[in-house]
Amino acid sequence: MSVIPVERLNGVPLSVRLEEGTAATRREAEQTAFLQSLFRGSWGTSVYGQLVRGRHYVTYLQCLLEVYEALEAALESLCGHLVVGSFLLPELWRSRAIEADLRCFQGEEWQESPRPVHLAALHVERIRQLSLVAPHLLVAHAYARYTRDILAGPLLASQVARAFELSEGEGTAFFQAVRPESLDFLRSRVNRNLDRLPLSDDERRELVQEARLAFRLDTLLCDALARESLGLVRSLGAAP
């Protein structure tokens, strides 16, 4: 399969293919019942209500830590790969930020709390599998995390701060990869790097398909969290 090292194939840049080709699955991942309930549900102001909400959010962060640790390890091991190495975003290394947020919510003994590894197992296994058999498709998972967690970071940080009545910057390190005023610059840099990746047209189509899968895995994770979070999704119906 020949590689065409040009920014556009068939006149459509890869960045556009990804944005348009993942629009539906991306919206689905952003609008899961779990996340809507977590940030918009009616929990009241009681200590117990906030405790339950906080417990669910901690579980969510623990799952994200599993995913990010797997993704970071895969990307680091393939930094010399022609495609992966061309799409390494320093902003994507978020595991330390997640740990900081877990420390904020759980205290210094946060590492002693058992992680729900079974909930993120499917997502983690897919990342590890790709690192062995199709490294170029890791870009799809990096793109999904960039879209879900970095571009939407400022908005999500404000939702977390409002939900848990946090002081500025407290417990939201994960969503503060870049400042809001730097998002346009980051978006331009990411799109430029995507469009320059040395991929064949078939590989680009595969990458879009894998990005859809990455968003679906995120949705499946939230669905699994909702099933294990008794009463969480029901709280959304009580919201005004």
Phi, psi and omega in degrees: 000122184280144178262134181249097185281061178234162186286334184231142172234131183057026175079000183242115178298151180299323180300323178288318178302317181293314182298314181284322184286341180250006187305312184292312181291330177294315178298320179298319180292327182282340188243030180294153179299326181298309182292322178296320179291322183297318186256340184241353182293161181269099181255351182072186182249009181291155178300319181295317180299316178291327178296315180294314179301316180297323179296318179293321180293322177299318178299319177299314178297321179298320178294317178297325178297320176300314182295314182293322177298320178293317181293316180297318179298317180295315181294320179296320181291342183242026183297338178271358179291140186302318182274308182301316181296338179275354182230035176276116180255115177305329181295341183282345181281092188247000185297321179294325178292321177297318178300320178297320179291321177297323177296323179296318184275332186245351182088182185295341179267025184301330182289341180281345180285130181296139179268142177278066187299333182294333183288327182259006188300317182297317180295313181296317180297322179296317179298315180295322178297315181296324180298338181264321189249337182208068186305326183298336181283351173297335177302325179297320180286324175296319179296318181297318180290321177301317181290315186287318193252333184262307179298321180271003186305309182302319179294315181293323178299319179292325178294317179296314181299319180290319183296323185250010177053052183269152172289162183302127179083350183278127174070014181232024182301324182303322185266012182244047179294323179220156176286150181306322182289350180260359185296319181297320178295317179297316180301318179296318180295317180296314180299319179297316179295320178299314185291342181261001181298134181281079182235148172285169180296321177297319180293326177292321176297319178298322182295320178295318178298319180292325177296321176300317179297320180300317178292322178295322177297324176295319177296316179298322177298314180294324177296319178295320177297320180296319180295328182267358183252082185301128176086349184293304184295328179297333182294336180295323181292340180271354182290147181289000000 
